[in-house]
Amino acid sequence: MLYGKEHVKRYQETDGEVGHEWENGTTTLILTTTGRTSGEQRSTPLIYRPHGDDVMVVASHGGAELPPQWYRNIQVDPEVQVQVKGDRYTARARTATAEERPELWRRMAEVWPAYDDYQTKTDREIAVVILERV
């Protein structure tokens, strides 16, 4: 099973032939953000689900008290690059609203039930992020 930088590398090299299908039937994309302090491009493999014409991901960080770096980056610069298999595009990341979140959370937890466990580990509300193609 692939993780981290090796996951990103193999996914990008193979247009997702290696790395798109992940653990327990989930699928992953590659999200590239701009580092909020470094200004460098940072790519992260994330579980996703379609959301209309867009896709959604969860900023879980395994239930850690702080959100993942990629989420902190999009709060400063929401313009991101997304790769789903061979489809690479620019998107605008936005956090789901309080009204949207319950349904989107339920849909994400269907494919990765551990999200519910992660939420019990932290006092912060774990964000669901919608990546809107621009």
N, CA, C and O atoms as CSV, one atom per row, in Angstrom:
chain,resi,resn,atom,element,x,y,z
A,1,MET,N,N,0.840,-1.180,0.000
A,1,MET,CA,C,0.000,0.000,0.000
A,1,MET,C,C,0.885,1.244,0.000
A,1,MET,O,O,1.896,1.305,0.700
A,2,LEU,N,N,0.496,2.210,-0.779
A,2,LEU,CA,C,1.281,3.428,-0.927
A,2,LEU,C,C,0.860,4.490,0.079
A,2,LEU,O,O,-0.312,4.594,0.440
A,3,TYR,N,N,1.840,5.279,0.527
A,3,TYR,CA,C,1.597,6.414,1.405
A,3,TYR,C,C,2.500,7.560,0.998
A,3,TYR,O,O,3.533,7.354,0.361
A,4,GLY,N,N,2.105,8.774,1.372
A,4,GLY,CA,C,2.976,9.938,1.287
A,4,GLY,C,C,3.604,10.209,-0.067
A,4,GLY,O,O,2.956,10.097,-1.108
A,5,LYS,N,N,4.894,10.572,-0.031
A,5,LYS,CA,C,5.592,11.002,-1.244
A,5,LYS,C,C,5.642,9.911,-2.306
A,5,LYS,O,O,5.511,10.201,-3.495
A,6,GLU,N,N,5.830,8.661,-1.893
A,6,GLU,CA,C,5.868,7.564,-2.863
A,6,GLU,C,C,4.513,7.409,-3.545
A,6,GLU,O,O,4.446,7.149,-4.746
A,7,HIS,N,N,3.434,7.568,-2.783
A,7,HIS,CA,C,2.086,7.499,-3.344
A,7,HIS,C,C,1.912,8.582,-4.415
A,7,HIS,O,O,1.446,8.307,-5.521
A,8,VAL,N,N,2.291,9.809,-4.070
A,8,VAL,CA,C,2.172,10.928,-5.011
A,8,VAL,C,C,2.980,10.645,-6.278
A,8,VAL,O,O,2.479,10.809,-7.390
A,9,LYS,N,N,4.216,10.224,-6.104
A,9,LYS,CA,C,5.108,9.982,-7.245
A,9,LYS,C,C,4.539,8.928,-8.188
A,9,LYS,O,O,4.467,9.148,-9.397
A,10,ARG,N,N,4.137,7.794,-7.642
A,10,ARG,CA,C,3.616,6.705,-8.479
A,10,ARG,C,C,2.290,7.093,-9.143
A,10,ARG,O,O,2.056,6.759,-10.305
A,11,TYR,N,N,1.442,7.783,-8.421
A,11,TYR,CA,C,0.159,8.243,-8.957
A,11,TYR,C,C,0.401,9.170,-10.148
A,11,TYR,O,O,-0.191,8.990,-11.212
A,12,GLN,N,N,1.274,10.162,-9.964
A,12,GLN,CA,C,1.535,11.130,-11.021
A,12,GLN,C,C,2.188,10.479,-12.231
A,12,GLN,O,O,1.849,10.809,-13.368
A,13,GLU,N,N,3.124,9.556,-12.002
A,13,GLU,CA,C,3.823,8.883,-13.100
A,13,GLU,C,C,2.905,7.998,-13.934
A,13,GLU,O,O,3.131,7.816,-15.131
A,14,THR,N,N,1.869,7.447,-13.303
A,14,THR,CA,C,1.007,6.463,-13.984
A,14,THR,C,C,-0.394,6.987,-14.272
A,14,THR,O,O,-1.279,6.208,-14.627
A,15,ASP,N,N,-0.613,8.299,-14.127
A,15,ASP,CA,C,-1.950,8.882,-14.270
A,15,ASP,C,C,-2.974,8.145,-13.407
A,15,ASP,O,O,-4.109,7.910,-13.823
A,16,GLY,N,N,-2.545,7.789,-12.203
A,16,GLY,CA,C,-3.451,7.173,-11.246
A,16,GLY,C,C,-3.675,5.684,-11.419
A,16,GLY,O,O,-4.408,5.075,-10.641
A,17,GLU,N,N,-3.044,5.080,-12.443
A,17,GLU,CA,C,-3.181,3.622,-12.589
A,17,GLU,C,C,-2.659,2.931,-11.332
A,17,GLU,O,O,-3.188,1.906,-10.904
A,18,VAL,N,N,-1.610,3.514,-10.750
A,18,VAL,CA,C,-1.103,3.052,-9.461
A,18,VAL,C,C,-1.435,4.139,-8.448
A,18,VAL,O,O,-0.958,5.268,-8.567
A,19,GLY,N,N,-2.247,3.805,-7.456
A,19,GLY,CA,C,-2.536,4.750,-6.387
A,19,GLY,C,C,-3.953,5.280,-6.334
A,19,GLY,O,O,-4.401,5.716,-5.274
A,20,HIS,N,N,-4.682,5.255,-7.462
A,20,HIS,CA,C,-6.067,5.748,-7.417
A,20,HIS,C,C,-6.933,4.830,-6.575
A,20,HIS,O,O,-7.655,5.290,-5.691
A,21,GLU,N,N,-6.865,3.536,-6.846
A,21,GLU,CA,C,-7.579,2.565,-6.003
A,21,GLU,C,C,-6.714,2.353,-4.782
A,21,GLU,O,O,-5.540,2.002,-4.904
A,22,TRP,N,N,-7.285,2.565,-3.589
A,22,TRP,CA,C,-6.465,2.512,-2.395
A,22,TRP,C,C,-6.964,1.433,-1.457
A,22,TRP,O,O,-7.194,0.311,-1.907
A,23,GLU,N,N,-7.140,1.709,-0.206
A,23,GLU,CA,C,-7.460,0.720,0.818
A,23,GLU,C,C,-8.973,0.582,1.016
A,23,GLU,O,O,-9.707,1.571,0.989
A,24,ASN,N,N,-9.423,-0.654,1.216
A,24,ASN,CA,C,-10.837,-0.935,1.522
A,24,ASN,C,C,-11.801,-0.338,0.500
A,24,ASN,O,O,-12.877,0.141,0.859
A,25,GLY,N,N,-11.409,-0.369,-0.774
A,25,GLY,CA,C,-12.295,0.099,-1.830
A,25,GLY,C,C,-12.369,1.602,-1.993
A,25,GLY,O,O,-13.209,2.094,-2.746
A,26,THR,N,N,-11.515,2.345,-1.309
A,26,THR,CA,C,-11.535,3.801,-1.458
A,26,THR,C,C,-10.723,4.218,-2.680
A,26,THR,O,O,-9.915,3.450,-3.202
A,27,THR,N,N,-10.956,5.445,-3.120
A,27,THR,CA,C,-10.188,6.015,-4.222
A,27,THR,C,C,-9.535,7.304,-3.738
A,27,THR,O,O,-10.059,8.004,-2.872
A,28,THR,N,N,-8.364,7.598,-4.327
A,28,THR,CA,C,-7.639,8.790,-3.919
A,28,THR,C,C,-7.373,9.713,-5.097
A,28,THR,O,O,-7.344,9.297,-6.255
A,29,LEU,N,N,-7.181,10.965,-4.762
A,29,LEU,CA,C,-6.737,11.980,-5.711
A,29,LEU,C,C,-5.447,12.575,-5.161
A,29,LEU,O,O,-5.044,12.284,-4.034
A,30,ILE,N,N,-4.815,13.402,-5.963
A,30,ILE,CA,C,-3.646,14.155,-5.507
A,30,ILE,C,C,-4.057,15.626,-5.451
A,30,ILE,O,O,-4.485,16.207,-6.449
A,31,LEU,N,N,-3.917,16.209,-4.267
A,31,LEU,CA,C,-4.196,17.625,-4.055
A,31,LEU,C,C,-2.865,18.353,-3.907
A,31,LEU,O,O,-2.036,17.981,-3.076
A,32,THR,N,N,-2.662,19.394,-4.717
A,32,THR,CA,C,-1.444,20.194,-4.630
A,32,THR,C,C,-1.816,21.601,-4.188
A,32,THR,O,O,-2.591,22.299,-4.842
A,33,THR,N,N,-1.240,21.994,-3.056
A,33,THR,CA,C,-1.478,23.313,-2.483
A,33,THR,C,C,-0.165,24.097,-2.505
A,33,THR,O,O,0.908,23.542,-2.738
A,34,THR,N,N,-0.282,25.399,-2.258
A,34,THR,CA,C,0.903,26.244,-2.139
A,34,THR,C,C,1.180,26.448,-0.662
A,34,THR,O,O,0.316,26.913,0.081
A,35,GLY,N,N,2.390,26.097,-0.237
A,35,GLY,CA,C,2.777,26.253,1.166
A,35,GLY,C,C,2.588,27.676,1.636
A,35,GLY,O,O,3.055,28.616,0.993
A,36,ARG,N,N,1.904,27.839,2.757
A,36,ARG,CA,C,1.542,29.178,3.234
A,36,ARG,C,C,2.743,29.986,3.704
A,36,ARG,O,O,2.679,31.216,3.716
A,37,THR,N,N,3.836,29.337,4.090
A,37,THR,CA,C,5.031,30.080,4.476
A,37,THR,C,C,6.159,29.886,3.468
A,37,THR,O,O,6.922,30.816,3.210
A,38,SER,N,N,6.272,28.681,2.894
A,38,SER,CA,C,7.373,28.398,1.963
A,38,SER,C,C,7.078,28.872,0.544
A,38,SER,O,O,7.998,29.188,-0.210
A,39,GLY,N,N,5.802,28.923,0.178
A,39,GLY,CA,C,5.433,29.235,-1.204
A,39,GLY,C,C,5.676,28.074,-2.154
A,39,GLY,O,O,5.466,28.211,-3.360
A,40,GLU,N,N,6.118,26.927,-1.629
A,40,GLU,CA,C,6.406,25.752,-2.463
A,40,GLU,C,C,5.146,24.922,-2.679
A,40,GLU,O,O,4.222,24.940,-1.865
A,41,GLN,N,N,5.128,24.198,-3.791
A,41,GLN,CA,C,4.012,23.310,-4.104
A,41,GLN,C,C,4.108,22.057,-3.243
A,41,GLN,O,O,5.172,21.446,-3.143
A,42,ARG,N,N,2.994,21.674,-2.621
A,42,ARG,CA,C,2.925,20.511,-1.732
A,42,ARG,C,C,1.800,19.597,-2.213
A,42,ARG,O,O,0.646,20.018,-2.301
A,43,SER,N,N,2.137,18.352,-2.522
A,43,SER,CA,C,1.148,17.399,-3.049
A,43,SER,C,C,0.851,16.323,-2.015
A,43,SER,O,O,1.753,15.774,-1.382
A,44,THR,N,N,-0.438,16.037,-1.862
A,44,THR,CA,C,-0.912,15.104,-0.846
A,44,THR,C,C,-1.949,14.161,-1.454
A,44,THR,O,O,-2.865,14.619,-2.137
A,45,PRO,N,N,-1.822,12.842,-1.217
A,45,PRO,CA,C,-2.872,11.918,-1.641
A,45,PRO,C,C,-4.004,11.930,-0.609
A,45,PRO,O,O,-3.754,11.832,0.592
A,46,LEU,N,N,-5.242,12.048,-1.079
A,46,LEU,CA,C,-6.400,12.108,-0.190
A,46,LEU,C,C,-7.538,11.250,-0.717
A,46,LEU,O,O,-7.754,11.161,-1.925
A,47,ILE,N,N,-8.258,10.625,0.195
A,47,ILE,CA,C,-9.492,9.927,-0.169
A,47,ILE,C,C,-10.493,10.980,-0.627
A,47,ILE,O,O,-10.595,12.052,-0.031
A,48,TYR,N,N,-11.234,10.666,-1.690
A,48,TYR,CA,C,-12.224,11.624,-2.190
A,48,TYR,C,C,-13.502,10.922,-2.593
A,48,TYR,O,O,-13.559,9.699,-2.726
A,49,ARG,N,N,-14.517,11.731,-2.782
A,49,ARG,CA,C,-15.774,11.288,-3.391
A,49,ARG,C,C,-16.247,12.397,-4.320
A,49,ARG,O,O,-16.016,13.577,-4.059
A,50,PRO,N,N,-16.913,12.009,-5.409
A,50,PRO,CA,C,-17.505,13.036,-6.268
A,50,PRO,C,C,-18.586,13.813,-5.516
A,50,PRO,O,O,-19.242,13.289,-4.616
A,51,HIS,N,N,-18.750,15.067,-5.907
A,51,HIS,CA,C,-19.801,15.933,-5.360
A,51,HIS,C,C,-20.314,16.766,-6.528
A,51,HIS,O,O,-19.831,17.873,-6.766
A,52,GLY,N,N,-21.286,16.237,-7.251
A,52,GLY,CA,C,-21.740,16.879,-8.480
A,52,GLY,C,C,-20.602,16.876,-9.477
A,52,GLY,O,O,-20.028,15.825,-9.765
A,53,ASP,N,N,-20.267,18.054,-10.013
A,53,ASP,CA,C,-19.143,18.183,-10.950
A,53,ASP,C,C,-17.809,18.360,-10.219
A,53,ASP,O,O,-16.751,18.411,-10.846
A,54,ASP,N,N,-17.872,18.452,-8.906
A,54,ASP,CA,C,-16.689,18.691,-8.093
A,54,ASP,C,C,-16.326,17.414,-7.322
A,54,ASP,O,O,-16.929,16.360,-7.526
A,55,VAL,N,N,-15.348,17.528,-6.447
A,55,VAL,CA,C,-14.981,16.421,-5.564
A,55,VAL,C,C,-14.857,16.966,-4.151
A,55,VAL,O,O,-14.705,18.171,-3.950
A,56,MET,N,N,-14.925,16.062,-3.164
A,56,MET,CA,C,-14.782,16.475,-1.775
A,56,MET,C,C,-13.786,15.577,-1.059
A,56,MET,O,O,-13.641,14.396,-1.375
A,57,VAL,N,N,-13.103,16.170,-0.084
A,57,VAL,CA,C,-12.095,15.494,0.723
A,57,VAL,C,C,-12.320,15.913,2.179
A,57,VAL,O,O,-13.083,16.837,2.461
A,58,VAL,N,N,-11.643,15.218,3.096
A,58,VAL,CA,C,-11.811,15.491,4.527
A,58,VAL,C,C,-10.464,15.883,5.134
A,58,VAL,O,O,-9.453,15.221,4.901
A,59,ALA,N,N,-10.460,16.956,5.908
A,59,ALA,CA,C,-9.241,17.454,6.557
A,59,ALA,C,C,-9.090,16.816,7.942
A,59,ALA,O,O,-9.079,17.513,8.957
A,60,SER,N,N,-8.974,15.497,7.970
A,60,SER,CA,C,-9.029,14.776,9.250
A,60,SER,C,C,-7.732,14.798,10.042
A,60,SER,O,O,-7.753,14.998,11.256
A,61,HIS,N,N,-6.605,14.596,9.371
A,61,HIS,CA,C,-5.305,14.473,10.045
A,61,HIS,C,C,-5.378,13.430,11.155
A,61,HIS,O,O,-4.727,13.556,12.192
A,62,GLY,N,N,-6.189,12.392,10.916
A,62,GLY,CA,C,-6.308,11.290,11.863
A,62,GLY,C,C,-6.908,11.679,13.205
A,62,GLY,O,O,-6.775,10.941,14.181
A,63,GLY,N,N,-7.567,12.830,13.264
A,63,GLY,CA,C,-8.152,13.285,14.514
A,63,GLY,C,C,-7.200,14.088,15.386
A,63,GLY,O,O,-7.481,14.320,16.561
A,64,ALA,N,N,-6.074,14.514,14.820
A,64,ALA,CA,C,-5.130,15.354,15.572
A,64,ALA,C,C,-5.791,16.692,15.912
A,64,ALA,O,O,-6.744,17.114,15.257
A,65,GLU,N,N,-5.267,17.349,16.946
A,65,GLU,CA,C,-5.843,18.624,17.371
A,65,GLU,C,C,-5.713,19.708,16.307
A,65,GLU,O,O,-6.603,20.547,16.167
A,66,LEU,N,N,-4.610,19.699,15.556
A,66,LEU,CA,C,-4.442,20.668,14.469
A,66,LEU,C,C,-4.845,20.018,13.149
A,66,LEU,O,O,-4.623,18.824,12.950
A,67,PRO,N,N,-5.435,20.799,12.249
A,67,PRO,CA,C,-5.768,20.246,10.937
A,67,PRO,C,C,-4.499,19.968,10.135
A,67,PRO,O,O,-3.425,20.453,10.492
A,68,PRO,N,N,-4.609,19.202,9.065
A,68,PRO,CA,C,-3.433,18.906,8.252
A,68,PRO,C,C,-2.869,20.163,7.595
A,68,PRO,O,O,-3.568,21.161,7.423
A,69,GLN,N,N,-1.589,20.089,7.233
A,69,GLN,CA,C,-0.918,21.235,6.612
A,69,GLN,C,C,-1.635,21.691,5.346
A,69,GLN,O,O,-1.769,22.891,5.107
A,70,TRP,N,N,-2.099,20.736,4.532
A,70,TRP,CA,C,-2.756,21.125,3.277
A,70,TRP,C,C,-3.983,21.985,3.549
A,70,TRP,O,O,-4.276,22.903,2.783
A,71,TYR,N,N,-4.703,21.699,4.630
A,71,TYR,CA,C,-5.891,22.488,4.952
A,71,TYR,C,C,-5.493,23.889,5.409
A,71,TYR,O,O,-6.134,24.876,5.050
A,72,ARG,N,N,-4.443,23.961,6.193
A,72,ARG,CA,C,-3.951,25.270,6.635
A,72,ARG,C,C,-3.473,26.073,5.418
A,72,ARG,O,O,-3.632,27.293,5.380
A,73,ASN,N,N,-2.892,25.396,4.432
A,73,ASN,CA,C,-2.453,26.079,3.207
A,73,ASN,C,C,-3.633,26.648,2.430
A,73,ASN,O,O,-3.559,27.783,1.961
A,74,ILE,N,N,-4.719,25.896,2.280
A,74,ILE,CA,C,-5.857,26.384,1.474
A,74,ILE,C,C,-6.587,27.525,2.157
A,74,ILE,O,O,-7.293,28.291,1.501
A,75,GLN,N,N,-6.425,27.646,3.471
A,75,GLN,CA,C,-7.049,28.776,4.153
A,75,GLN,C,C,-6.362,30.082,3.771
A,75,GLN,O,O,-6.969,31.150,3.839
A,76,VAL,N,N,-5.098,29.996,3.371
A,76,VAL,CA,C,-4.341,31.176,2.933
A,76,VAL,C,C,-4.487,31.357,1.419
A,76,VAL,O,O,-4.665,32.478,0.941
A,77,ASP,N,N,-4.412,30.258,0.669
A,77,ASP,CA,C,-4.512,30.307,-0.796
A,77,ASP,C,C,-5.387,29.150,-1.264
A,77,ASP,O,O,-4.911,28.020,-1.376
A,78,PRO,N,N,-6.667,29.424,-1.540
A,78,PRO,CA,C,-7.588,28.350,-1.906
A,78,PRO,C,C,-7.446,27.838,-3.339
A,78,PRO,O,O,-8.123,26.879,-3.710
A,79,GLU,N,N,-6.588,28.448,-4.153
A,79,GLU,CA,C,-6.392,27.923,-5.505
A,79,GLU,C,C,-5.454,26.730,-5.429
A,79,GLU,O,O,-4.328,26.840,-4.944
A,80,VAL,N,N,-5.931,25.586,-5.914
A,80,VAL,CA,C,-5.195,24.326,-5.801
A,80,VAL,C,C,-5.165,23.620,-7.151
A,80,VAL,O,O,-5.879,23.988,-8.084
A,81,GLN,N,N,-4.321,22.599,-7.226
A,81,GLN,CA,C,-4.292,21.707,-8.383
A,81,GLN,C,C,-4.803,20.347,-7.908
A,81,GLN,O,O,-4.459,19.881,-6.822
A,82,VAL,N,N,-5.623,19.731,-8.739
A,82,VAL,CA,C,-6.210,18.435,-8.415
A,82,VAL,C,C,-5.875,17.462,-9.535
A,82,VAL,O,O,-5.902,17.823,-10.711
A,83,GLN,N,N,-5.561,16.236,-9.164
A,83,GLN,CA,C,-5.385,15.171,-10.148
A,83,GLN,C,C,-6.253,13.994,-9.726
A,83,GLN,O,O,-6.072,13.429,-8.648
A,84,VAL,N,N,-7.201,13.631,-10.593
A,84,VAL,CA,C,-8.012,12.431,-10.418
A,84,VAL,C,C,-7.698,11.547,-11.614
A,84,VAL,O,O,-8.096,11.842,-12.741
A,85,LYS,N,N,-6.986,10.469,-11.358
A,85,LYS,CA,C,-6.443,9.622,-12.427
A,85,LYS,C,C,-5.631,10.511,-13.364
A,85,LYS,O,O,-4.702,11.180,-12.911
A,86,GLY,N,N,-5.959,10.537,-14.674
A,86,GLY,CA,C,-5.204,11.356,-15.613
A,86,GLY,C,C,-5.738,12.764,-15.780
A,86,GLY,O,O,-5.175,13.555,-16.538
A,87,ASP,N,N,-6.824,13.090,-15.078
A,87,ASP,CA,C,-7.461,14.403,-15.183
A,87,ASP,C,C,-6.812,15.362,-14.188
A,87,ASP,O,O,-6.962,15.214,-12.975
A,88,ARG,N,N,-6.089,16.345,-14.720
A,88,ARG,CA,C,-5.419,17.352,-13.881
A,88,ARG,C,C,-6.073,18.701,-14.140
A,88,ARG,O,O,-6.253,19.102,-15.289
A,89,TYR,N,N,-6.427,19.398,-13.063
A,89,TYR,CA,C,-7.110,20.680,-13.245
A,89,TYR,C,C,-6.905,21.594,-12.042
A,89,TYR,O,O,-6.505,21.161,-10.961
A,90,THR,N,N,-7.194,22.876,-12.270
A,90,THR,CA,C,-7.175,23.883,-11.214
A,90,THR,C,C,-8.540,23.893,-10.540
A,90,THR,O,O,-9.575,23.765,-11.194
A,91,ALA,N,N,-8.520,24.045,-9.229
A,91,ALA,CA,C,-9.776,24.106,-8.477
A,91,ALA,C,C,-9.658,25.173,-7.401
A,91,ALA,O,O,-8.569,25.644,-7.073
A,92,ARG,N,N,-10.808,25.532,-6.869
A,92,ARG,CA,C,-10.874,26.445,-5.721
A,92,ARG,C,C,-11.409,25.617,-4.558
A,92,ARG,O,O,-12.488,25.030,-4.643
A,93,ALA,N,N,-10.645,25.579,-3.477
A,93,ALA,CA,C,-11.030,24.799,-2.304
A,93,ALA,C,C,-11.874,25.657,-1.369
A,93,ALA,O,O,-11.551,26.813,-1.097
A,94,ARG,N,N,-12.952,25.071,-0.888
A,94,ARG,CA,C,-13.755,25.773,0.111
A,94,ARG,C,C,-14.258,24.774,1.142
A,94,ARG,O,O,-14.558,23.624,0.822
A,95,THR,N,N,-14.342,25.227,2.365
A,95,THR,CA,C,-14.856,24.398,3.449
A,95,THR,C,C,-16.374,24.340,3.345
A,95,THR,O,O,-17.031,25.362,3.145
A,96,ALA,N,N,-16.923,23.146,3.483
A,96,ALA,CA,C,-18.383,22.981,3.448
A,96,ALA,C,C,-19.019,23.828,4.549
A,96,ALA,O,O,-18.471,23.964,5.643
A,97,THR,N,N,-20.166,24.383,4.242
A,97,THR,CA,C,-20.893,25.193,5.223
A,97,THR,C,C,-21.491,24.291,6.303
A,97,THR,O,O,-21.545,23.070,6.154
A,98,ALA,N,N,-21.934,24.913,7.381
A,98,ALA,CA,C,-22.579,24.169,8.476
A,98,ALA,C,C,-23.803,23.410,7.966
A,98,ALA,O,O,-24.119,22.327,8.460
A,99,GLU,N,N,-24.491,23.984,6.976
A,99,GLU,CA,C,-25.668,23.320,6.415
A,99,GLU,C,C,-25.277,22.123,5.543
A,99,GLU,O,O,-25.952,21.094,5.561
A,100,GLU,N,N,-24.201,22.256,4.789
A,100,GLU,CA,C,-23.754,21.191,3.886
A,100,GLU,C,C,-23.070,20.035,4.611
A,100,GLU,O,O,-23.208,18.877,4.215
A,101,ARG,N,N,-22.333,20.355,5.672
A,101,ARG,CA,C,-21.422,19.393,6.274
A,101,ARG,C,C,-22.054,18.068,6.714
A,101,ARG,O,O,-21.479,17.025,6.405
A,102,PRO,N,N,-23.191,18.035,7.409
A,102,PRO,CA,C,-23.696,16.738,7.893
A,102,PRO,C,C,-23.874,15.701,6.783
A,102,PRO,O,O,-23.461,14.552,6.941
A,103,GLU,N,N,-24.473,16.086,5.683
A,103,GLU,CA,C,-24.685,15.146,4.575
A,103,GLU,C,C,-23.370,14.753,3.915
A,103,GLU,O,O,-23.158,13.584,3.596
A,104,LEU,N,N,-22.484,15.728,3.710
A,104,LEU,CA,C,-21.199,15.430,3.077
A,104,LEU,C,C,-20.345,14.550,3.991
A,104,LEU,O,O,-19.671,13.632,3.525
A,105,TRP,N,N,-20.378,14.833,5.281
A,105,TRP,CA,C,-19.639,14.000,6.243
A,105,TRP,C,C,-20.145,12.566,6.179
A,105,TRP,O,O,-19.348,11.629,6.128
A,106,ARG,N,N,-21.456,12.390,6.180
A,106,ARG,CA,C,-22.046,11.047,6.121
A,106,ARG,C,C,-21.564,10.312,4.870
A,106,ARG,O,O,-21.214,9.134,4.939
A,107,ARG,N,N,-21.546,10.994,3.742
A,107,ARG,CA,C,-21.111,10.367,2.489
A,107,ARG,C,C,-19.643,9.978,2.535
A,107,ARG,O,O,-19.269,8.925,2.019
A,108,MET,N,N,-18.804,10.811,3.144
A,108,MET,CA,C,-17.377,10.482,3.250
A,108,MET,C,C,-17.153,9.340,4.232
A,108,MET,O,O,-16.319,8.469,3.984
A,109,ALA,N,N,-17.887,9.330,5.345
A,109,ALA,CA,C,-17.732,8.268,6.342
A,109,ALA,C,C,-18.245,6.924,5.814
A,109,ALA,O,O,-17.854,5.873,6.322
A,110,GLU,N,N,-19.109,6.948,4.807
A,110,GLU,CA,C,-19.537,5.689,4.178
A,110,GLU,C,C,-18.343,4.964,3.554
A,110,GLU,O,O,-18.254,3.738,3.620
A,111,VAL,N,N,-17.435,5.715,2.954
A,111,VAL,CA,C,-16.288,5.095,2.287
A,111,VAL,C,C,-15.078,4.963,3.205
A,111,VAL,O,O,-14.190,4.152,2.938
A,112,TRP,N,N,-15.027,5.740,4.275
A,112,TRP,CA,C,-13.919,5.638,5.225
A,112,TRP,C,C,-14.495,5.827,6.633
A,112,TRP,O,O,-14.431,6.924,7.188
A,113,PRO,N,N,-15.058,4.756,7.209
A,113,PRO,CA,C,-15.716,4.863,8.521
A,113,PRO,C,C,-14.816,5.403,9.629
A,113,PRO,O,O,-15.322,5.923,10.624
A,114,ALA,N,N,-13.505,5.294,9.485
A,114,ALA,CA,C,-12.591,5.811,10.510
A,114,ALA,C,C,-12.739,7.319,10.713
A,114,ALA,O,O,-12.336,7.832,11.756
A,115,TYR,N,N,-13.310,8.045,9.739
A,115,TYR,CA,C,-13.522,9.482,9.939
A,115,TYR,C,C,-14.345,9.729,11.201
A,115,TYR,O,O,-14.067,10.667,11.947
A,116,ASP,N,N,-15.361,8.890,11.445
A,116,ASP,CA,C,-16.166,9.064,12.656
A,116,ASP,C,C,-15.309,8.887,13.905
A,116,ASP,O,O,-15.473,9.623,14.879
A,117,ASP,N,N,-14.394,7.917,13.885
A,117,ASP,CA,C,-13.481,7.717,15.014
A,117,ASP,C,C,-12.561,8.925,15.182
A,117,ASP,O,O,-12.326,9.388,16.298
A,118,TYR,N,N,-12.042,9.430,14.059
A,118,TYR,CA,C,-11.149,10.583,14.125
A,118,TYR,C,C,-11.849,11.770,14.799
A,118,TYR,O,O,-11.242,12.487,15.596
A,119,GLN,N,N,-13.145,11.970,14.467
A,119,GLN,CA,C,-13.869,13.111,15.023
A,119,GLN,C,C,-13.991,13.004,16.541
A,119,GLN,O,O,-13.997,14.020,17.236
A,120,THR,N,N,-14.087,11.778,17.061
A,120,THR,CA,C,-14.195,11.608,18.516
A,120,THR,C,C,-12.877,11.914,19.228
A,120,THR,O,O,-12.875,12.129,20.440
A,121,LYS,N,N,-11.769,11.937,18.509
A,121,LYS,CA,C,-10.451,12.168,19.113
A,121,LYS,C,C,-10.107,13.642,19.284
A,121,LYS,O,O,-9.131,13.974,19.957
A,122,THR,N,N,-10.891,14.525,18.687
A,122,THR,CA,C,-10.534,15.945,18.703
A,122,THR,C,C,-11.741,16.819,19.019
A,122,THR,O,O,-12.884,16.448,18.751
A,123,ASP,N,N,-11.465,17.981,19.591
A,123,ASP,CA,C,-12.520,18.949,19.866
A,123,ASP,C,C,-12.834,19.804,18.639
A,123,ASP,O,O,-13.904,20.407,18.560
A,124,ARG,N,N,-11.901,19.860,17.679
A,124,ARG,CA,C,-12.172,20.670,16.485
A,124,ARG,C,C,-13.159,19.933,15.585
A,124,ARG,O,O,-13.166,18.703,15.530
A,125,GLU,N,N,-13.990,20.697,14.884
A,125,GLU,CA,C,-14.864,20.075,13.897
A,125,GLU,C,C,-14.023,19.814,12.659
A,125,GLU,O,O,-13.497,20.745,12.049
A,126,ILE,N,N,-13.897,18.547,12.291
A,126,ILE,CA,C,-13.099,18.200,11.114
A,126,ILE,C,C,-13.837,18.677,9.864
A,126,ILE,O,O,-15.014,18.378,9.659
A,127,ALA,N,N,-13.120,19.417,9.049
A,127,ALA,CA,C,-13.728,20.029,7.871
A,127,ALA,C,C,-13.877,19.055,6.708
A,127,ALA,O,O,-13.026,18.194,6.480
A,128,VAL,N,N,-14.980,19.214,5.980
A,128,VAL,CA,C,-15.140,18.606,4.666
A,128,VAL,C,C,-14.860,19.734,3.682
A,128,VAL,O,O,-15.406,20.830,3.806
A,129,VAL,N,N,-14.003,19.454,2.701
A,129,VAL,CA,C,-13.573,20.476,1.749
A,129,VAL,C,C,-14.061,20.104,0.363
A,129,VAL,O,O,-13.875,18.974,-0.088
A,130,ILE,N,N,-14.678,21.048,-0.304
A,130,ILE,CA,C,-15.158,20.872,-1.674
A,130,ILE,C,C,-14.139,21.532,-2.602
A,130,ILE,O,O,-13.777,22.695,-2.428
A,131,LEU,N,N,-13.687,20.758,-3.594
A,131,LEU,CA,C,-12.720,21.250,-4.573
A,131,LEU,C,C,-13.496,21.544,-5.850
A,131,LEU,O,O,-13.848,20.630,-6.596
A,132,GLU,N,N,-13.757,22.811,-6.094
A,132,GLU,CA,C,-14.592,23.249,-7.219
A,132,GLU,C,C,-13.709,23.577,-8.424
A,132,GLU,O,O,-12.875,24.482,-8.385
A,133,ARG,N,N,-13.924,22.811,-9.490
A,133,ARG,CA,C,-13.167,23.016,-10.722
A,133,ARG,C,C,-13.396,24.436,-11.235
A,133,ARG,O,O,-14.525,24.925,-11.274
A,134,VAL,N,N,-12.273,25.100,-11.637
A,134,VAL,CA,C,-12.416,26.452,-12.196
A,134,VAL,C,C,-12.067,26.440,-13.684
A,134,VAL,O,O,-12.125,27.480,-14.340
